[in-house]
Structure formats: C-alpha cells, structure tokens
C-alpha cells in the first residue's frame, strides 16, 4: 500500500512541477486522466496499476495547477479592504488590497500612512502588472509576477494616495492576533533600546521588517539572516532545539503555536509551522506514524491547497528541506561529531546547524546568488543561544506588562544575549571575505547537488539496516 501512496503523491507533485514551467492545457490533462482510467479498466495487473495511478495523479496535479493559475484580466476597483498587515519598508508602507471586484493589488504608499488591517480604503495610483526583475549585477532574474501570483496578486500600485473610508471589515480573529502582535512589539520597545528591541521583535514576531537595512545587510553577509525572516528554516531549528533542550515534544509544539499566534498567523509562517509540527507530532507518537510520512502528508496537503508554493514560495522550500535535514542529514552529522561534548546538548545543536546548513545551501546559492564563507561559524555561535534569547526575551516582555521594574533583570539578560548576536553579525558580516557572489547557477547543477546528498543519505540508511540485521 505504501508504494501506491508514494506513486500517487510523487506523480501529483510532478504534475504541479511540470505545470509550473510549461503550460499544460486542461484538455490535455483530461485526456491523460481518461487514458489512466482506461488502463485500469482494461488490465488490472500490478505493473499496469502503477502506470495508471501515475498517469491519473499526474493529470490531477496538472489540473489543480490550472485551476489555481486561472485568472481573468479584470482591472481592480479603486475601493476595497486591506487584507494584510501593512509592512513598513525603508521608504514606503505596503499592503494587499482586496478590491470590490475580488481582485488583489499590492499597494505601496507613504511610509507613515495610518492604514490598518481591515480598513476600507480608496486608492488612487497607476496600476501595473508585475514582471521579471533583472539583477543589476548579472545574477539570476526574479519572476516577481509568479511570486505574487501564488497569493492571487496580479497587480501592483506604487506611490498610491490612500483615503480611509472605514475600519473593522477584516477577519475578527486575524485582527485580534495582529493587535496582540503590535502591542507585543511596542512593549519590546519599552523594555529594550535600539537595535536590541528591533532584533528581539524580529526574532519573536516581526521578522526582518522590524530591523534597519544596514543591520539586515550585516546579518545577510554573516549568513544568519534566516533567524529574522520567520521562515521554515529558523522555525525548524528552533522547534528542534526546544524539543531537545526541554526534552519534551509537547513544549516544542506549544512553542510553535505561540510563534504562529505572535506573528499574526501569516500564511508563510503557518505553512512552515505545519511542516515542522507534523514531524514533531510524529516523533511524539513513536508508533507506526513516522516522521517522513508526516512530512510527506503535510507537504502534499499544502500543495493541494496552493500548488504554486512548490516553485514560487521560498518559505515552503526552505521549511521542507530543513525538516528533511532534521530527519535524515542531522543524524549523519551527529555520527561524525562524536568527539564533541554532549553537555548542554552542544553536539546536537552543532549537528543540527551543520545538517540544515548543508541541506539548504544549494537552494540558497541558486535563489540568492551569493554564499557566506562565515555562515557556519556564525550560525554555531548564534544558534546556540537563540532558543534562550527568544524565551528570556518573551518572558521579559510579558513581565513588562506587569511592571518595567520587575522585567528589568530578564530585560538585562536579554540585552546581553542580543548584544552577542549583534556582535557576531557585526564582526563576521563586515569581514571583506564574508560573502562571495556566485555566478548564476543552472538548475541542473543544483539538482545534481541534491542527488548526491540523496545518495549519501541512502547509503547511510542501508549501512544502518545492515548493522541492525
């Protein structure tokens, strides 16, 4: 039965993958589906069954992508509701507008715009269809249109003039979560000075939006930008650290849930958290429900809901790869690090850092176009204290609601931990050789890198089976 399920899932995913790059007409997909059904009816041999299942699942994957990709060219109306949390960038505020004719627009307006989630607004500006953004340094171009289309956004509007007509028209639950988030960020700024408050807010709830551009560049060059982008990469590492430090899977799940709530339950965080939660829950059962199956099921359900995240959502890709690393690559790294001390989970933390770094590195090189030479030492120096920093910073902020004086001891300790992270980013990120630009890499090289990693893991698994037998 396992083989049939694997064939169905992988064929479905392959159909989505092909459709992401090549247009496959729904009529062609239906023809493939009919052929698969006809094969089952005509011959029920086991080999024929596998072929028919593959054809049927492939066609369904293509059809699911076609349904998601279907879009009529309709000019959005000028009035609508703000359906995302407004993000303050360097010189503008961005938000997603759901117009009256059900079209979505990514709107950029003034930096100090008072617009909030759930506001009904009138916008004035020039609509533009996003396209491909060319890299000025000759790197790989970025298909901005495809990236936005995964969230059903097909238009952008820059330098828009905004008039707020009303408020309170969004989801009540999301509005409450975002209100909690804003209150939490404001309280962090009360108990800590800059740039410590921005870093803690970035770690806990706000991601990179809370941090100034210069500081983000230091983190990027040092190879630790992932700790403040709220992606699956850092969620995976943090969840695994919490599970090992507290030796309790329930604590790890509680930490993930708190993380989702405090970030306002944004889609990218929810996807990454679901991926990690599936594996942690699988480890809690310790029965037939294995971690790889949980990860596979979680990924399949996410693709079923939104097939475009397979190719056009870096958060999904990083979370999937980082979680795979926890299952297959980290145990190998731990084996080769037996000489490291086990005290304070030092060996596990270093192995987790190395395993996840190795696994996501090819994708990062392909998508970002550069490589941090100091990434490994920076991550080991920083990730060792990330769970403690988040926990202490979280508790200090909670105590800040009671009294700033009561919160002071934990605030001071949080200040020291955050200072260490900032010091590592500043020293290593400013080294002349910290980051090396990588010329555009063909996807086939990345595929070969992951194929080599799969072979290494497969041989390792085989050696374990021989030893156990």
LOMI-689243 format. One line per field, with one value per residue (C-alpha): residue number from 1; x, y, z. Coordinates in Angstrom, 1 decimal. Layout:
N
resi (NUM, ...) .
xx (X, ...) .
yy (Y, ...) .
zz (Z, ...) .
This chain:
469
resi (1, 2, 3, 4, 5, 6, 7, 8, 9, 10, 11, 12, 13, 14, 15, 16, 17, 18, 19, 20, 21, 22, 23, 24, 25, 26, 27, 28, 29, 30, 31, 32, 33, 34, 35, 36, 37, 38, 39, 40, 41, 42, 43, 44, 45, 46, 47, 48, 49, 50, 51, 52, 53, 54, 55, 56, 57, 58, 59, 60, 61, 62, 63, 64, 65, 66, 67, 68, 69, 70, 71, 72, 73, 74, 75, 76, 77, 78, 79, 80, 81, 82, 83, 84, 85, 86, 87, 88, 89, 90, 91, 92, 93, 94, 95, 96, 97, 98, 99, 100, 101, 102, 103, 104, 105, 106, 107, 108, 109, 110, 111, 112, 113, 114, 115, 116, 117, 118, 119, 120, 121, 122, 123, 124, 125, 126, 127, 128, 129, 130, 131, 132, 133, 134, 135, 136, 137, 138, 139, 140, 141, 142, 143, 144, 145, 146, 147, 148, 149, 150, 151, 152, 153, 154, 155, 156, 157, 158, 159, 160, 161, 162, 163, 164, 165, 166, 167, 168, 169, 170, 171, 172, 173, 174, 175, 176, 177, 178, 179, 180, 181, 182, 183, 184, 185, 186, 187, 188, 189, 190, 191, 192, 193, 194, 195, 196, 197, 198, 199, 200, 201, 202, 203, 204, 205, 206, 207, 208, 209, 210, 211, 212, 213, 214, 215, 216, 217, 218, 219, 220, 221, 222, 223, 224, 225, 226, 227, 228, 229, 230, 231, 232, 233, 234, 235, 236, 237, 238, 239, 240, 241, 242, 243, 244, 245, 246, 247, 248, 249, 250, 251, 252, 253, 254, 255, 256, 257, 258, 259, 260, 261, 262, 263, 264, 265, 266, 267, 268, 269, 270, 271, 272, 273, 274, 275, 276, 277, 278, 279, 280, 281, 282, 283, 284, 285, 286, 287, 288, 289, 290, 291, 292, 293, 294, 295, 296, 297, 298, 299, 300, 301, 302, 303, 304, 305, 306, 307, 308, 309, 310, 311, 312, 313, 314, 315, 316, 317, 318, 319, 320, 321, 322, 323, 324, 325, 326, 327, 328, 329, 330, 331, 332, 333, 334, 335, 336, 337, 338, 339, 340, 341, 342, 343, 344, 345, 346, 347, 348, 349, 350, 351, 352, 353, 354, 355, 356, 357, 358, 359, 360, 361, 362, 363, 364, 365, 366, 367, 368, 369, 370, 371, 372, 373, 374, 375, 376, 377, 378, 379, 380, 381, 382, 383, 384, 385, 386, 387, 388, 389, 390, 391, 392, 393, 394, 395, 396, 397, 398, 399, 400, 401, 402, 403, 404, 405, 406, 407, 408, 409, 410, 411, 412, 413, 414, 415, 416, 417, 418, 419, 420, 421, 422, 423, 424, 425, 426, 427, 428, 429, 430, 431, 432, 433, 434, 435, 436, 437, 438, 439, 440, 441, 442, 443, 444, 445, 446, 447, 448, 449, 450, 451, 452, 453, 454, 455, 456, 457, 458, 459, 460, 461, 462, 463, 464, 465, 466, 467, 468, 469) .
xx (0.0, 2.9, 4.1, 0.7, 0.5, 4.1, 3.3, 0.1, 1.8, 5.0, 3.1, 0.7, 3.7, 5.5, 2.4, 2.5, 6.2, 5.9, 2.9, 4.9, 7.2, 5.2, 1.6, -0.5, -4.0, -6.7, -8.0, -4.6, -4.8, -8.2, -7.0, -4.2, -6.7, -9.1, -6.1, -5.2, -8.7, -9.0, -5.8, -7.2, -10.4, -8.7, -5.9, -5.6, -2.1, 0.0, 2.5, -0.3, -1.9, 1.2, 1.3, -2.3, -2.0, 0.9, -0.9, -4.1, -2.2, 0.0, -3.1, -4.8, -1.6, -1.7, -5.5, -5.0, -2.3, -4.5, -7.4, -5.0, -3.5, -6.8, -7.3, -9.3, -7.8, -10.0, -8.9, -9.2, -11.6, -10.2, -12.1, -11.5, -10.4, -6.9, -6.4, -2.8, -0.9, 0.7, 4.5, 6.8, 9.8, 12.6, 10.6, 7.1, 4.2, 3.0, -0.3, -2.6, -5.9, -8.9, -10.9, -14.7, -14.4, -12.4, -9.0, -6.0, -3.5, -0.1, -0.2, 2.7, 2.0, 3.7, 5.9, 3.7, 0.3, -2.2, -3.8, -4.5, -5.7, -9.4, -9.7, -11.9, -9.9, -10.0, -6.7, -5.5, -2.5, -1.2, -1.9, 0.9, 1.2, 4.4, 7.0, 10.5, 13.1, 16.5, 19.5, 21.7, 24.8, 24.1, 22.6, 19.5, 16.4, 13.5, 10.0, 8.1, 4.8, 4.9, 5.9, 2.9, 0.5, 0.9, -1.1, -3.6, -2.0, -1.7, -1.4, 0.8, 0.3, 3.2, 3.1, -0.7, -2.8, -4.9, -8.2, -9.5, -13.3, -14.0, -12.5, -13.2, -14.1, -11.4, -11.3, -12.0, -9.6, -6.8, -7.4, -7.1, -3.9, -2.4, -3.4, -1.6, 1.4, 1.5, 1.1, 3.9, 6.3, 5.5, 6.2, 9.6, 10.5, 9.7, 12.0, 14.9, 16.7, 17.6, 18.9, 18.2, 14.5, 14.4, 16.3, 14.1, 11.0, 12.5, 13.2, 9.8, 7.1, 8.0, 10.7, 13.1, 10.5, 11.5, 15.2, 17.0, 18.5, 22.2, 21.7, 20.0, 22.9, 25.3, 23.1, 22.9, 26.7, 27.3, 24.8, 22.4, 19.6, 17.3, 16.9, 14.9, 12.9, 10.3, 10.9, 10.7, 14.5, 14.6, 11.2, 12.6, 15.8, 14.1, 11.5, 14.1, 16.2, 13.2, 12.4, 16.0, 16.6, 13.3, 13.2, 9.5, 7.8, 4.7, 6.8, 8.1, 4.5, 3.4, 6.4, 5.4, 1.8, 2.9, 5.2, 2.3, 0.0, 2.5, 3.4, -0.3, -0.7, 0.7, 0.4, 4.2, 4.7, 1.6, 2.9, 6.3, 4.9, 2.6, 5.5, 7.5, 4.5, 3.8, 7.3, 7.3, 3.8, 5.1, 8.0, 5.6, 3.6, 6.7, 4.5, 3.8, 3.2, 6.7, 8.2, 8.9, 5.3, 4.1, 6.3, 5.2, 1.5, 1.9, 3.6, 1.0, -1.9, -0.2, 0.3, -3.3, -4.4, -1.9, 0.1, 2.1, 4.1, 6.1, 8.2, 7.4, 7.4, 10.9, 9.5, 7.9, 11.0, 13.3, 11.0, 10.6, 14.4, 15.2, 12.8, 14.1, 17.6, 16.4, 15.1, 17.9, 21.0, 21.4, 21.8, 24.7, 26.3, 26.0, 27.8, 30.8, 30.8, 31.1, 34.1, 32.2, 30.8, 27.1, 26.8, 24.1, 23.1, 26.2, 26.8, 23.1, 23.0, 26.1, 24.9, 21.5, 23.2, 25.6, 22.9, 20.4, 23.1, 24.3, 20.8, 19.6, 22.9, 22.4, 18.9, 20.2, 23.0, 20.6, 18.0, 20.1, 23.2, 25.8, 27.4, 28.6, 32.0, 31.5, 28.0, 28.9, 30.9, 28.3, 25.4, 27.2, 28.0, 24.4, 22.1, 23.4, 21.7, 18.7, 16.2, 17.3, 17.3, 13.7, 12.5, 14.1, 13.0, 9.5, 9.3, 10.8, 8.2, 5.4, 6.7, 6.9, 3.1, 3.1, 6.0, 9.1, 11.0, 10.0, 11.0, 14.4, 16.5, 15.3, 15.5, 19.1, 19.9, 18.1, 20.1, 23.4, 22.2, 21.0, 24.3, 26.2, 24.1, 24.6, 28.4, 28.7, 26.8, 28.8, 32.3, 31.8, 29.4, 31.9, 34.9, 36.0, 35.7, 32.4, 30.2, 31.2, 29.0, 28.2, 27.5, 24.1, 24.0, 21.9, 19.2, 20.8, 23.8, 21.5, 19.7, 23.0, 24.0, 20.7, 21.0, 24.5, 23.0, 20.2, 22.8, 24.8, 21.7, 20.6, 23.9, 23.9, 20.4, 21.5, 24.5, 22.3, 19.9, 22.9, 24.2, 20.7, 20.2) .
yy (0.0, 2.3, 2.1, 3.1, 6.1, 7.2, 6.9, 9.0, 11.7, 12.0, 11.9, 14.6, 16.8, 16.1, 17.3, 20.5, 20.9, 20.5, 22.8, 25.5, 25.8, 24.5, 25.4, 22.2, 22.7, 21.3, 19.4, 17.6, 16.9, 15.4, 13.2, 11.9, 11.2, 9.3, 7.2, 6.3, 5.3, 3.3, 1.4, 0.4, -0.9, -2.9, -4.5, -4.9, -6.3, -4.7, -3.2, -1.7, -0.4, 1.6, 3.2, 4.1, 5.6, 7.7, 9.0, 9.8, 11.5, 13.5, 14.7, 15.7, 17.7, 19.5, 20.2, 21.5, 23.9, 25.0, 25.8, 27.9, 29.6, 30.5, 34.3, 36.6, 40.0, 42.3, 45.8, 46.1, 48.7, 51.7, 50.8, 47.8, 46.3, 46.0, 42.2, 42.1, 43.7, 46.9, 46.5, 49.5, 49.3, 51.8, 54.5, 53.1, 51.1, 48.1, 46.2, 43.9, 45.5, 43.2, 45.3, 45.3, 43.1, 40.4, 41.4, 41.7, 44.5, 45.0, 48.7, 50.9, 54.2, 56.7, 55.5, 57.0, 56.0, 55.4, 52.5, 49.3, 45.7, 45.6, 49.3, 50.1, 52.5, 54.3, 54.2, 56.4, 55.5, 53.8, 50.0, 47.9, 44.2, 42.8, 41.1, 39.8, 41.8, 41.7, 41.5, 44.6, 42.6, 40.0, 37.5, 35.3, 37.2, 37.1, 36.3, 38.7, 38.0, 34.3, 35.0, 37.3, 35.0, 32.3, 34.7, 35.6, 39.0, 40.1, 43.9, 46.4, 50.0, 52.4, 55.9, 55.4, 58.1, 56.5, 57.6, 55.6, 55.2, 52.8, 50.1, 46.7, 44.8, 42.1, 38.8, 39.3, 36.6, 37.9, 41.5, 40.3, 38.4, 41.5, 43.7, 41.3, 41.5, 45.3, 45.5, 43.0, 44.9, 48.2, 46.6, 45.2, 48.8, 49.9, 47.4, 47.5, 50.2, 50.0, 48.0, 45.3, 45.9, 45.6, 42.3, 40.8, 41.8, 40.3, 37.0, 36.8, 38.3, 40.8, 39.2, 41.3, 44.2, 45.3, 45.7, 48.6, 47.9, 48.3, 45.7, 43.3, 43.5, 42.5, 39.5, 38.6, 38.7, 36.7, 34.1, 34.4, 36.4, 33.3, 33.8, 37.0, 36.2, 34.0, 31.2, 27.5, 27.3, 29.0, 27.6, 24.1, 24.7, 26.5, 23.7, 21.1, 23.0, 23.4, 19.7, 18.7, 21.3, 20.7, 17.0, 17.4, 17.3, 19.0, 22.0, 22.2, 22.1, 24.8, 27.0, 26.6, 27.5, 30.6, 31.6, 31.4, 33.4, 36.1, 36.6, 37.2, 33.8, 34.9, 32.3, 31.7, 31.1, 28.9, 26.7, 26.4, 25.7, 23.0, 21.3, 21.2, 20.4, 17.3, 15.9, 16.8, 15.2, 12.1, 11.8, 12.1, 9.1, 6.8, 4.2, 3.4, 7.1, 8.0, 11.5, 11.1, 10.1, 13.0, 15.4, 14.0, 14.2, 17.8, 18.8, 17.1, 18.8, 22.2, 21.7, 20.5, 23.8, 26.0, 24.3, 27.4, 27.3, 24.3, 26.5, 30.1, 30.1, 30.1, 29.7, 26.4, 25.1, 26.0, 24.6, 21.3, 21.0, 22.0, 19.5, 16.8, 17.6, 17.0, 13.6, 12.3, 14.6, 15.6, 12.0, 11.6, 14.8, 13.7, 10.5, 12.4, 14.7, 12.1, 13.8, 16.9, 17.1, 16.2, 18.6, 21.3, 19.5, 21.1, 18.2, 18.1, 21.8, 21.8, 18.8, 20.4, 23.6, 21.8, 19.4, 22.1, 24.4, 21.7, 20.8, 24.3, 25.6, 24.6, 26.2, 29.4, 29.7, 29.2, 31.7, 34.4, 34.3, 34.6, 32.4, 33.4, 32.0, 32.7, 31.2, 28.0, 29.6, 32.4, 30.0, 27.9, 31.0, 32.4, 29.4, 28.1, 30.9, 31.6, 29.5, 31.0, 34.5, 34.1, 32.5, 35.1, 38.0, 36.6, 36.3, 39.8, 41.3, 39.5, 40.8, 44.3, 44.3, 44.0, 46.3, 47.5, 47.3, 43.6, 42.9, 44.6, 41.5, 39.5, 42.5, 43.0, 39.3, 39.5, 42.6, 40.7, 37.8, 40.1, 42.0, 38.8, 38.1, 41.7, 41.4, 38.2, 39.7, 42.9, 41.4, 38.5, 40.3, 43.1, 40.9, 41.6, 37.9, 37.3, 37.0, 35.8, 36.5, 33.3, 33.5, 32.3, 28.5, 26.3, 24.3, 21.0, 21.7, 22.2, 19.0, 17.1, 18.5, 17.2, 13.9, 13.5, 14.3, 11.7, 9.1, 9.8, 9.5, 6.3, 4.7, 5.7, 4.3, 1.0, 0.7, 1.2, -1.6, -4.0, -3.3, -3.8, -7.0) .
zz (0.0, 0.7, -2.9, -4.2, -1.9, -2.8, -6.6, -6.1, -4.2, -6.2, -9.5, -8.3, -7.3, -10.6, -12.4, -10.4, -11.1, -14.8, -15.0, -13.1, -16.1, -19.1, -19.9, -20.0, -21.3, -19.1, -22.1, -22.3, -18.6, -19.0, -21.9, -19.7, -16.9, -19.3, -20.5, -17.0, -16.1, -19.3, -18.5, -15.1, -16.6, -19.4, -17.3, -13.6, -13.3, -10.6, -13.0, -15.1, -11.9, -11.0, -14.5, -14.4, -10.9, -12.0, -15.1, -13.1, -10.3, -12.8, -14.6, -11.4, -10.4, -13.7, -13.3, -9.8, -11.0, -13.9, -11.5, -9.3, -12.3, -13.9, -13.9, -15.9, -16.7, -14.7, -13.7, -9.9, -8.5, -6.6, -3.4, -1.3, 2.1, 3.4, 3.9, 5.0, 7.8, 6.4, 6.3, 6.8, 4.5, 4.1, 2.3, 1.9, 3.5, 1.7, 2.0, 0.0, -1.1, -1.9, -4.3, -4.7, -7.8, -5.9, -7.4, -5.2, -5.5, -3.8, -2.9, -1.8, -0.2, 2.1, 5.0, 7.7, 6.3, 9.1, 7.2, 9.2, 8.6, 7.9, 6.8, 3.8, 1.7, -1.6, -3.5, -6.4, -8.4, -11.5, -11.8, -13.1, -13.9, -12.3, -14.5, -14.3, -12.2, -13.7, -11.4, -11.9, -11.0, -13.7, -11.4, -11.9, -12.8, -10.4, -11.7, -9.5, -11.3, -10.5, -6.9, -6.3, -8.2, -5.6, -3.4, -6.2, -6.7, -10.3, -10.0, -8.1, -7.4, -6.3, -4.8, -4.1, -2.4, 0.3, 1.8, 4.8, 4.5, 7.4, 9.5, 11.1, 7.8, 8.0, 9.9, 13.6, 14.6, 12.5, 13.7, 17.3, 16.5, 14.8, 17.7, 20.1, 17.8, 17.7, 21.4, 21.9, 19.6, 21.4, 24.8, 23.5, 22.6, 26.1, 27.8, 25.3, 23.4, 19.7, 18.0, 20.6, 20.5, 16.7, 16.8, 19.5, 17.7, 14.5, 16.3, 18.0, 15.9, 13.2, 11.1, 9.0, 8.8, 12.3, 11.5, 9.7, 6.3, 7.5, 10.2, 7.8, 5.4, 8.2, 9.0, 5.4, 4.9, 8.0, 6.8, 9.7, 8.0, 8.3, 12.1, 11.4, 8.3, 10.0, 7.5, 7.9, 8.3, 11.7, 12.8, 12.2, 14.1, 17.0, 17.3, 17.3, 19.9, 22.2, 21.9, 22.8, 25.5, 27.3, 26.3, 25.7, 22.3, 23.8, 24.8, 21.2, 19.8, 22.3, 21.3, 17.6, 18.4, 20.4, 17.5, 15.0, 17.2, 17.9, 14.2, 13.4, 11.8, 8.4, 5.6, 5.2, 8.9, 9.2, 6.3, 7.8, 11.2, 9.9, 8.3, 11.5, 13.6, 11.5, 12.2, 15.9, 16.3, 14.5, 16.9, 19.8, 18.8, 18.3, 16.6, 13.0, 12.2, 11.1, 10.7, 7.0, 6.3, 8.4, 6.5, 3.2, 4.1, 5.4, 2.1, 0.0, 1.8, 1.4, -2.3, -2.6, -1.1, -3.0, -5.8, -6.6, -3.4, -4.8, -7.1, -6.1, -2.3, -0.8, 2.7, 1.7, 0.0, 2.9, 5.6, 3.7, 3.1, 6.7, 8.1, 5.8, 7.2, 10.7, 9.8, 7.5, 7.5, 11.1, 12.4, 9.9, 11.2, 14.8, 14.0, 12.7, 15.7, 18.4, 19.9, 20.7, 24.3, 24.8, 27.7, 27.2, 24.0, 22.4, 20.0, 18.9, 18.3, 16.2, 14.2, 13.6, 12.4, 10.1, 8.8, 8.0, 6.5, 4.2, 3.1, 2.2, 0.9, -2.8, -2.8, -1.2, -3.7, -6.6, -5.3, -3.7, -5.8, -3.0, -0.4, 3.1, 3.9, 7.6, 7.7, 9.6, 12.5, 12.7, 12.9, 15.6, 17.6, 17.3, 17.2, 20.4, 22.3, 20.0, 22.0, 25.3, 23.8, 22.5, 25.7, 28.0, 25.7, 25.6, 29.4, 29.9, 27.5, 29.4, 32.7, 31.1, 31.0, 34.8, 35.7, 33.9, 37.2, 37.6, 34.0, 34.4, 35.4, 32.4, 30.2, 31.1, 30.5, 27.1, 26.3, 26.9, 24.7, 21.9, 22.1, 21.5, 18.3, 17.1, 17.8, 15.8, 12.9, 13.0, 13.3, 10.8, 8.5, 8.0, 7.0, 3.5, 2.5, 4.5, 1.4, -2.1, -5.1, -7.1, -10.8, -11.9, -11.5, -13.8, -12.1, -13.3, -11.0, -8.1, -8.9, -9.1, -5.7, -4.1, -6.0, -4.4, -1.0, -1.6, -2.5, 0.7, 2.9, 1.1, 1.6, 5.2, 5.7, 4.0, 6.3, 9.4, 8.1, 7.7, 11.2, 12.7, 10.8) .
